[in-house]
Amino acid sequence: MTRSVDHIRRAAQVAPRYYGRTLAAEFGPLALIAVQQKLLDRDLSRGYINSVVRLIRRMFKWAVSR
C-alpha cells in the first residue's frame, strides 16, 4: 500500500468524527470550515490539515459524479 491510501483513510474518518449523522447533502462549505477549525484546535500542522481538507473535497466531488 502507498502512503496515499493511508492519507485517504485518515481523511475519510475526519468529517464523520464531527458530522457522523449529517447527510452528505447537508455537509456544505461551512461544515468543512468547522472541521478545518477542529483540526486546527488539535494543533495539527497546517500542511496536514490542508491535505485532509483537499481529500475531503475530492471525496465529495467524486461521490457527486457518481
C-alpha angles and dihedrals in degrees: 000000000000127000089251091067090054091049092049092050092051093046091049089058097049103072096043089052089066102021103029098144097036116111115243089239089059095048102094139156094292091054090050090051089050090052089049090052092049089054091049089052089057090059094241118159118272091235092056092046092050092050091050092049091049091050092049090051091049091050092053092045090051092047092051091052089056 
